[in-house]
Amino acid sequence: MRAWAIIAAAGMGKRMGGGLPKQFLEIGGRPIICHTLDRFRKAHSVTNVVIVVEPGREVAFSDEIISHYGFPREWIVTHGGEHRQDSVSNGLAKVPVDCDVVAVHDGVRPFVSPSQIDSAIELASKEGACIVAMPIKETIKRVSRDARISETVDRSSLWGAKTPQCFRRTLLWDAMERARREGFRGTDEASIVERMGVAVRVIEGDERNIKITTPSDLIVAEAILKEWR
């Protein structure tokens, strides 16, 4: 089985503030993106990696991250698009047609374990589609436009989607092409594949697999890194 990973790292991180995209901020003395890439370098099932970065940053990323931190030279760096979906499509275009499974992952989720990556890829290879997710713990309220609770939602079947999200390459390609033709923009890759009538499997992840989005997330990330195994 040949599995490639697409790392979505083209975001500008507006909620983080400051002039540097959040994936290049440091935790533990290294850029967040380096910690993320480390997990995929250690995953046994990953054949190669495509990193999607902000347009115009491809050469700098190759020099300052890939070469400087000793990541494999065969890893591919390409440019993103206006939206995440466009960026993932650009990354998918770099994946060879003989690839079996594609794993899409957020560049600012540095605490996914290599074993979790391998498990998701293995299940996707068998069933077509698999994402990592976590059961919702909080009580969920449906709120009206005037900021009043209209309903308390049963959370027993609600899960929060995370990444990696893994799919057979042909399935993801067809789903992305259909979404493009029909002008559909999904909130994640699974929502795009679901439109194809495909059942997407879910495996429970690790609550430490956070997405670093705000300054407070950096504090949490430093704490997780200290006890990361």
Number of C-alpha atoms within 10 A of each C-alpha: 12 16 25 25 28 29 27 25 25 26 21 16 18 13 10 18 13 10 9 12 16 27 26 17 15 15 18 12 8 13 17 23 24 20 22 21 21 16 18 26 17 14 16 12 22 21 16 19 25 23 28 29 24 19 14 11 15 18 13 11 19 19 11 12 18 21 13 10 12 9 15 12 9 10 14 18 21 22 20 26 18 11 12 21 22 16 26 25 20 18 26 22 13 16 21 11 11 11 16 20 30 30 27 24 25 23 27 27 25 27 22 24 21 17 15 18 27 19 18 26 31 20 19 25 21 12 14 23 29 27 26 24 22 17 15 14 11 7 9 13 14 11 12 10 7 6 8 10 11 11 11 11 11 10 14 9 7 14 15 11 18 22 24 27 28 33 31 21 26 16 18 23 18 14 21 24 14 16 18 14 9 9 9 13 16 16 10 15 23 22 13 22 24 14 14 15 8 15 14 18 18 18 13 16 21 14 12 16 21 19 17 22 17 14 12 10 14 19 12 13 22 15 13 15 15 9 7 11 7
